[in-house]
Amino acid sequence: MKRMLAALVVAAAAVLALTLLSSGSEPSPLPSAPTALQSATLDQVSKPIPPPKPKFVRTIFATSSLKRSELMLDFCKGPIAVFVGEHRPRLIAEHDYCGGLAWIPKLDKGDAIKLSGDGVQDGTYVVTTLGHVPRRTTKVRDLPDTDIVLQTCISHNTMVLVGMDLFDPGVSS
């Protein structure tokens, strides 16, 4: 029995040696393109960008149409949201002598404010445009193309318009 087992081991070793020797003599296959698994990457995970710290925080007093906005502004209870038409920014207005002069002209590009209340989407808005326009002759078409526009008078002849967009953490400035 020992002889048969020894003969079987010798035969197996010979077959293994022959297989190994013959596989080394064949030409190696050409390198192929990487597989999907070899070239896969993991999605990058990033922390969301926090909103900028607001320079001012305001709550909208009321919502108005353009036609009734003067009446609502005269209550002097805070800024009002004025609907000026479809596909137009929401106008946020406050009389200069009711508090508008204390904050709207003090904004610079990149500054942020936090708005809440009727007529606006609650959130942090970032200044993207600043402009000065003549009082009483400025039209809706003169408003910047932003999410909201802040407006107050800064003299007997001039208003300031501050175009702002709702903060989007997916968009870097």
VENLIN-V844578 format. One line per field, one symbol per residue. ss: DSSP state (h for helix, s for strand, l for the rest). Layout:
ss=???
This chain:
ss=lhhhhhhhhhhhhhhhhhhhhhhhhllllllllllhhhhllllllllllllllllssssslsssslllhhhhhllllllssssllllllssssllhhhlhhhlhhhlllllsssssslllllsssssssssssslllllhhhlllllssssssllllssssssssslllllll
